[in-house]
């Protein structure tokens, strides 16, 4: 089907192609990505923007001996195609298929797992030190987007790399975007380059002067100083040079010849690390993706029967708008995820009370603490997997001072095709161990809006975790109400066994109870609503009355909701209580459709009902007796 791409089985094949063939290959790769990603879902625009860069990298460097580290790893699709995974590419992000991110378990060409931003330079420094200690000499290349460069960790690594003088190459793929447009002072500086020809003209004229000179080495030194001066007048190159890097660029990130020249020059920089600055276009080659890079950053797989219910993220957006209109002290903070967190409406209506800090979760949390200390009510909206980065700040800067920061934790639980780096399965565990923190999860989208309203009145740190995607279709109340903190809710009464569930596990637990009813097993279902503080009074009452408890959570079992229930019962005087826990075992959850993954971990209706019978065989005997 593809004249050139079908014959590329390894990076070595690329080195035989001519300039025109390389351009044709890039066009074929873009067509292949469009045909695959629009079916399976995945990160589209970011991958379309680095096709030429990826081809050039694999022509200049010898992977897997040379190490290429992608940051963020969602832009590694072309890299996967060129390193022997084309035949499996139709399985992208499917359970048992190839990952949407670099994975060392998948290929030797993936030297490091990168699912979160701003990590590549630190990993590269570590590899460079290990290489030098071992007496080896391979190349190490960190490919980082300008969004990833907003993260403080990247600057910690740049500072250390420059101080070490480590031999490594940092390639900045600068497209002015992370997921949403890149923000911050550095982004503004980089944008001056993107929209100005002054530097390119200055560089060209300086090169002409050098070529015309017959005065030898002294004039070369003068010309180099003139080049640096020309750069310094129009762009922020000096920051990289002051950090100890050789700066190369800016380079057209869609011109393979120019990219290869820059990479070859970087390879020769043995005395200090090199920084290669490429100007790229997110969504390159696809008109709609170029015009709407945020919309096409990630596309969903084709669904045969899409759920029309409103999403949790949309309910969150609508609710905080209502709250913001009523309370001028409410502010919203996000970390480069204004689109994913549905905060665009807040940004439009209250631009002075909306803050996108870039990919800087730690800063977002402590900034919120600072605002809360001055009487404001910050809502920090961050995906579960990314909030892990702010764990120390949550403890030290928010909870230690008992500041009323609200954490809106999107994408909690099983996320799906983005895989093990993105599953939000740890937040109940790492948040419930912190003093002063209130941890909650709504059973549906209607309860989400009430919990947000409750958090406004809590006067303590409060986290609200909710899942990705559509709600269960619950109608939304017009009037918001304050829910009693630390109190559960009886969803369905029963006498034989109690299902204590939280958050997105409530609905399948309720449906499982209905399945058990067909077997004459009378299951009670409790919406615990709060993982901390727990409704100990309710737990004790159920333990004494029923004596058989199953906890259900879309979270790791290690230190999770079920473990907290066990701790409550361990400290009580109630005997003969049987407790079984259903949740994620002590492992990372791979990529796959959420429905399939929930079935795998017995978190769906069939899994819960079968687990109840398996864990409590006496219920099966009870069923037989009742039939008689």
Buried (B, 14 or more C-beta within 10 A) or exposed (E): EBEBBEEBEEBEBBEEBEEEEBBBBBBBBBBBBBEBBBEBBBBBBBBBBBBBBBBBBBBBBEBBEBBBBBBBBBBBBBBBBBBBBBEEBEBBBBBEBBBBBBBEEBBEBBBBBBBBBBBBBBBBBBBBBEBEEEEEEBBBBBBBBBBBBBBBBBBBBBEBBBEBEBBBBBBBBBBBBBBBBBBBEBBEEBBEBBEEEEBBEBBEEBEEEBEEEEEEEEBEEBBEEBBBEBBEEBBBBEBBBEBBBBBBBBBBBBBBEBBBBBBEBBBEBEEBBBBBBBBBBBBBBBEEBBEEBBBBBBBEBEEEEEEEBBBBBBBBBBBBBEBBEEEEBBBBBBBBBBBBBBBBBBBEEBEEBBBBBBBBBBBBBBBBBEBBBEEBBBBBBBBBBBBBBBBEBBBBBBBBEBBBBBBBBBBBBBBBBBBBBBBBBBBBBBBBEBEBBBBBBBBBBBBBBBBBBBBBEBEBBBBBBBBBBBBBEBEBEEEBEEBEBBBBBEBBEBEBBBBBBBBBBBBBBBBBBEBBBEBBBBBBBBBBBBBBBBBBEBBBEBBBEBBBBBBBBBBBBBBBBBBBBBEBBEEEEBEEBBBBBBBBEEEEBBBBBBEBBBBBBBBBBBBBBBBBBEBBEEBBEBBEEEEE
